[in-house]
């Protein structure tokens, strides 16, 4: 999940820190975080597995 979804957002971290604006899907008028995750079953599965992996670390 980190590579597929989050890595590109980290590229804009400096901009986010300077502006205080979101750098995720909503940046360009896209859906909210959870709307984006729930839009596709494989993306939701990846998110659930990612959260499960964080819990067991």
Rosetta blueprint (number, residue, H / E / L):
1 X L
2 X H
3 X H
4 X H
5 X H
6 X H
7 X H
8 X H
9 X H
10 X H
11 X L
12 X L
13 X H
14 X H
15 X H
16 X H
17 X H
18 X H
19 X H
20 X L
21 X L
22 X L
23 X L
24 X L
25 X H
26 X H
27 X H
28 X H
29 X L
30 X L
31 X L
32 X L
33 X H
34 X H
35 X H
36 X H
37 X H
38 X H
39 X L
40 X L
41 X H
42 X H
43 X H
44 X H
45 X H
46 X H
47 X H
48 X H
49 X H
50 X H
51 X H
52 X H
53 X H
54 X H
55 X H
56 X H
57 X L
